[in-house]
Amino acid sequence: MSISKETIEELRQILKEDYDIETSEEEAENIARNFIGYFDLLNKIKNENE
């Protein structure tokens, strides 16, 4: 799964502006991957219950 550098930078900016959290590019990429994995799991659970 590939996340664009632009998306990672957008996430870094959101974290800084909204939550005053400074992250490295690597940390922001890990956060993004965790979000994607979490929402993939929620989607799988939803689909199993339909």
Buried (B, 14 or more C-beta within 10 A) or exposed (E): EEBEEEEBEEBBEEBEEEEEEEBEEEBBBEBBEEEEEEEEEEEEEEEEEE
